[in-house]
Amino acid sequence: MTVLSASSPLGRDETRFVATRTRAAAVVAALAVTGAAVAVTVATSPPATAGPGTVVVSENFTSGSLPAGWNAVDGAWKVENGRLYGTSASSGENNKVTFGRHLDDFRLEATMRFESVSATTRWASLGIDVPANGATPWWIATMRSGTTAANGLEFAQRTTANAWVVTNTASAPYAAGTGRDVRVAVEVHGNQARWIFDGREAMRTNSLQRSANGVQALFVNGGTVSYDDVIVTELAPNGYIRPEGSPFTVIAHRGASAAAPENTLVAQEIARRGGADWIENDVQPSKDGIPFILHDSTVDRTTDGTGSIRNLTAAQIKALDAGSWFGPHYVGERVPTLAEQLADLRTRGGNLLVEIKGRHTRDEVATIIRVIRDEQMMGRVFIQSFEVDALRYTYELAPELPLGLLRSSLDADPVAIAKELHLTAYNPDGNALLGRPEVVAPLHAAGVAVMAWTMDSAGLWQRLERIGTDAIITNRASELVGWNSAFVQRPDARPTVEITSPANGARLDRAQSPVIAVAATNADTVTVTLDGGKSAVGRKLDLVKLTAGRHTISTEVTGPEGTATATSTFTVTVSQAGLGYLLLTSGADPAAINTMTVKLAHAQYAELATYVDRQAGRLVPAEAASVIAADARTLALK
């Protein structure tokens, strides 16, 4: 993590932190221990019972004044023309307005527009966790007007020492600039969050330090920014389920086990630097009951010793060399205890997916949980195991810990076992999952994530992504991080469609002959209807035969990535010129045309209608006569 001095501008290029992957409706917990609670003295929206899907805040600023419960902490804030405007006079002023209430799991979204900025480095932010009185520390999701810069988007904290901690940076696909509306959102699950720019995830963090009472906020720095359609929605707590379009959660199997000796602190460090969201390791007890990080039941394969781990004391295990077997530059690496591993994650960053390896008694599971509590890591540890009893004990002792059931083959009913064991995730062998991809959807519907092990190739990752897998446990975590980056930057393959003619809202008279035109992308099929009846792209609309009034064209396109629809409503208007066109193109007897045009010229619309009714099917074709008479009577009423 990069710490900037109090005088440093937010996210300087030379001090920015390397951006981590992107993805998920959440995944991972946090980089540091939750910060101390900050007293809130300014009233915000009153507490209310809420739950997943509840809209806690919805504001479009139509009242003309700052909404009740919104606190303009500093800077100039005003409501005008249905938008909230915030102005910061200089780059040194981080002006803010707070609102909402404390939520652990929520989505904050808004339409943002830079009205003017002193430089493209100036920014506006969505406040993720901000004391209602605006005091530090607070966390923000930031967007610069020069959004395509490497640090165009950021997650950052302002500390109590008024220093910046920029944990994650990314660039957006285009520059926000000035005068352009951009729809942005941030989804927060505890200590993790993801930055969403115009509907697509751009960045993720697992580094938030949450307070006990921070609320939401909007910020402006070095310019004037307007906000509209601010919505805060409470989310379900399981942020491990991957939202559509977001990349995988990356779980480093036994740390960076392809690059360093597995289950060691150096493997953990390499995986962390490579951008993994979680470290996956195995825990087993020594003879004297100390939980150690080791996969095998013996120390033979991964150390210079021999024997079962359960027959060796902690002192004997700590004396073993756990690195030389992998390579000479790892000589002297030790088998870490669970406490040592958690302490490293707490202080240096990261989260642990810990597998309780082999059969454990209830007391042994209790020891593991006690270590996690003592290391203040309950919010950043996920427990998984093949052993059902170990998961049952964990739930009895610490129901707040997320649980994952490891499976080599799939259960007949994964949803049923997930409910029985209170699972947060169902973690099958990836190849078994690919054999029954249909289990993913019902697990998601039940609120259960799917984490596949141990998948190490791009081909398998692609197949698992297509079936909706949420997380990948892999020996090649850094490669998967790179694959995720490419996934996020891929062109949008979802179909789009727009009816370009007739334009929506067009008013057309009888003399016009528009052609139905549709612009579509990523589409294999295009269907068009006119007033519910089948039509086609390229069809010339004969407005002589349509009734006066509103008509609707609808289109639906389908492609490999889904469907898209569009509608366009146009109005056939009645006018003297349009009626004249009807008369001249009606195919009526010339004498009848002459009589009708004379009446039209003298605005004798009622007489014209009566005459046409009499001549319908005689001097005037019946179909044309009905339209002429109807339009003439409409004009007679004007």
NORHUZI-V662249 format. One line per field, one symbol per residue. ss: DSSP state (A for helix, B for strand, O for the rest). psi: psi as a letter, one per 30 degrees, with the letter a starting at -180 (. if undefined). A space follows every 50 residues. Layout:
# NORHUZI-V662249
ss->???
psi->???
This chain:
# NORHUZI-V662249
ss->OBBBOOOOOOOOAAAOOOOOOOOOOOOOOOOOOOOOOOOOOOOOOOOOOO OOOOBBBBBOOOOOOOOOOOBBOOOBBBBBOOBBBBBOOOOOOOBBBBBO OOOOBBBBBBBBBBBBBOOOOOBBBBBBBBOOOOOOOBBBBBBBOOOOOO OOBBBBBBOOOOOBBBBBBBOOOOOOOOOOOBBBBBBBBOOBBBBBBOOB BBBBBOOOOOOOOOBBBBBBBOBBBBBBBBBBBBOOOOOOOOOOOOOOBB BBBOOOOOOOOOOOAAAAAAAAAOOOOBBBBBBBBOOOOOBBBOOOOBOO OOOOOOOBAAAOOAAAAAOOOOOOOOOAAAOOOOOOBAAAAAAAAAAAOO OBBBBBOOOOOAAAAAAAAAAAAAOOOAAABBBBBOOAAAAAAAAAAOOO OBBBBBBOOOOOOAAAAAAAAOOOBBBBBAAAAAAOOOAAAAAAAOOOBB BBBOOOOAAAAAAAAAOOOOBBBBOOAAAAAAAAAAAAAOOOOOOBBBBB BOOOOOBBOOOOOOBOBBBBBOOOBBBBBBOOBBBOOOOBOOOOOOOOBB BBBBBBBBBOOBBBBBBBBBBBOOOAAAAAAAAAOOOOOAAAAAAAAAAA AOOOAAAAAAAAAAABOOOBOAAAAAAAAAAAAAAAAO
psi->kkkllffklkhkefgkkkklalllglklclflkklkkkkkfkkakkklkl lkfkjekjkghffflklkfkjjelajklkkhglkkkkkflffjiklklaa lkkejlkkllkkkjeklflffllllkkejkkfggllllkljkkleifflf hfklklkjlfghlkjjfkllklflkeakgkkkkllkkkjcgllkkjjhfk kflllhgkjklfgkallklkjhakkkklhkkkkklkfjgfkklkflllkk jjjhaiffflklhlfeeeeeeeffgkelkklkklkleggkkljkelflge eglgallkefgkleeeeffkjgfffelffgkfkljlleeeeeeeeeffkl lkjkkjklkkleeeeeeeeeeeeeghgffgkkkllfjeeeeeeeeeeiff kkkkjkkelkleieeeeeeeghkekkilkeeeeffifffeeeeefggklj jkljkgleeeeeeeefggkelkklfieeeeeeeeeeeeflkjgkklkkjf kkkkgkjklfflilkkkkkklhkekkkkkjhflkalkfkkkjfefklkak kkkkkkkkafgalklllkklkjlkleeeeeeeefgfglkeeeeeeeeeee eghieeeeeeeeeegkfdfkkeeeeeeeeeeeeeeff.
